[in-house]
Amino acid sequence: MRLAVFISGTGSNLKALIDAEKENYFDSQIKLVVSNKDAKGLSFAREEGISYIISKDDEEILEELKDKNIDLIVLAGYLPKVTKNIIDKYKIINIHPSLLPKYGGKGFYGMNVHKAVFENKEKISGVSVHYVNENLDDGDIILQRQVDISKCESAEEIAKTVLEVEHKSLKEVIKQLEELN
């Protein structure tokens, strides 16, 4: 599969996917990175010579996706809601740092999720990889992994613990989707 990875931040999941591709963990290739801003994570695309664009314009993004013959879009810390225009044309997956449907939807992203989990004194959190539809964090779940966070003493500790599982889970889902195609 030819992948486009959408990011908005540090790009640690993008980096994990680049590493997985280099290690031949899966056969897919990252052909495009899309960001809505000049995100720190774009440095990984630059270092690896992967095409990237910074854009909020649907038509520009769709043109690049078509030009690169993209099969799957991977949302990896991409904050804007993907438009129906893109959803209707591409298969899209997202990684979310909680066990959906808990801590999903509007306002629940990144540290906001981990702070809510910590404030609610949860003992288990986790990762969900799901298909993207028109509703935030609502698509069919492909994979969920639980993470014991009972010893975490801050939202930051939860974030670090969950992120390690995110990196493994995302590459596993891509490999799984390859086997279905």
Secondary structure, 3 states (H helix, E strand, C coil): CEEEEEECCCCHHHHHHHHHHHCCCCCCEEEEEEECCCCCCHHHHHHHCCCEEECCCHHHHHHHHHHCCCCEEEECCCCCCCCHHHHCCCEEEEEECCCCCCCCCCCCCHHHHHHHHHHCCCCEEEEEEEECCCCCCCCCEEEEEEEECCCCCCHHHHHHHHHHHHHHHHHHHHHHHHHHC
